[in-house]
Amino acid sequence: MKSAELVIPCYNEERVLPDSLAKLRAWCAAELPYAWRIVIADNASTDGTLAVARRLAEEHPADVGYVHLDQKGRGRALKRAWLGSTADAMCYMDVDLSTDLAAIRPLLGAVLDDGYDLAYGSRVAGTADIKRSLKREVNSRGYIAFIKLLFWTKFSDAQCGFKAITREAARELLPRIQDGAWFFDTELLITAEKSGYRLREVPVRWVEDPDTRVRFPQDIVQMGSDLVKLRLRRLPTRAELRAGSAPPPGGA
């Protein structure tokens, strides 16, 4: 049976984590046609998140684990968890479960059954159904427009916290990804598409979390700066990544 590891990055989420994990475990047990395991990736939480993660892993040793990082950052947490996984594919979702869990099946199916290297949730494609503020809608669409202007990419949503990747693609791509925070998702998608990997778009139902950690406009300005820096780098081909002959990440 094919296997999947579902990662939940967490920073100061002691109140939300138990209920979200219970909901996710119940859904996986009822709906997933793969062997599955959930990993809580605590990245430098200053509240009781790590203690909660340990307790939950002890209560459900067969299908729940955790990792802890001393440095904050969603990207760092995902790189640590994904590179340490032995599953056939890995995915992640935000701890608030703002994306409808029904989308997990097509997301994982794309990389486990349909031959795609990476799949991403899209809040703007096809049958996507979202509820979010006008400010966030404008920022999100402006950000993706800027990405397309700089890179001529085809993907429609960079920052939806809902992605899956094969173990092979993760081993090849993640050592190339420099960002350890919010820009990680964007850098991963751009690098994957421009290097020749196959990406699958999965429309999602998504509801904005009013307790979002995204800061406007600081994070948007920072990610815009990161986009310009990435544009100045030469991105490797997949053949180079497979052969281990890609230029260093900071290379021109």
Sequence and secondary structure as in RCSB ss.txt:
>XXXX:A:sequence
MKSAELVIPCYNEERVLPDSLAKLRAWCAAELPYAWRIVIADNASTDGTLAVARRLAEEHPADVGYVHLDQKGRG
RALKRAWLGSTADAMCYMDVDLSTDLAAIRPLLGAVLDDGYDLAYGSRVAGTADIKRSLKREVNSRGYIAFIKLL
FWTKFSDAQCGFKAITREAARELLPRIQDGAWFFDTELLITAEKSGYRLREVPVRWVEDPDTRVRFPQDIVQMGS
DLVKLRLRRLPTRAELRAGSAPPPGGA
>XXXX:A:secstr
  EEEEEEEESS TTTHHHHHHHHHHHHHHH  SEEEEEEEEES SSSHHHHHHHHHHH TTTEEEEEESS  HH
HHHHHHHHT  SSEEEEE TT  B GGGHHHHHHHHHTS  SEEEEESSSTT EEE  HHHHHHHHHHHHHHHHH
H    S S  SEEEEEHHHHHHHGGG    STTHHHHHHHHHHHTT  EEEEE EEE  TT    TTHHHHHHHH
HHHHHHTS    HHHHHHT    TT  
